[in-house]
Amino acid sequence: MSEWKECAFDEECARLCIKEYMKRYQGLCLGDLGSGITEAQLKCHDFGRLHNGGPFGCSNKATCGYVSRIKESCYVKNGTKSAKAAPRPFSNNDC
């Protein structure tokens, strides 16, 4: 089995891989959203757009359908709604 497949079936490795992917491309997301948005203001669904649309997912309106499907469950942890990210200014690339 190739290394990436082994990682995909190892929960710890897969989590680290996703975390590093998001860390690597969150800067592009910040640039796409603009308006002085900070890392602390990125929201769960922004990371969903990166997942769904790749490195330029935050500027790709085609990812908005995915956001509409995940937005409600995005902020649920252990069966209850969790706090959302810090408020942020509106962006033309928001869904």
Secondary structure as GFF3:
##gff-version 3
##sequence-region A 1 95
A	DSSP	alpha_helix	3	8	.	.	.	ID=ss1
A	DSSP	alpha_helix	11	33	.	.	.	ID=ss2
A	DSSP	three_ten_helix	39	41	.	.	.	ID=ss3
A	DSSP	alpha_helix	44	53	.	.	.	ID=ss4
A	DSSP	three_ten_helix	54	59	.	.	.	ID=ss5
A	DSSP	three_ten_helix	61	63	.	.	.	ID=ss6
A	DSSP	alpha_helix	64	74	.	.	.	ID=ss7
A	DSSP	beta_strand	76	77	.	.	.	ID=ss8
A	DSSP	beta_strand	80	81	.	.	.	ID=ss9
###
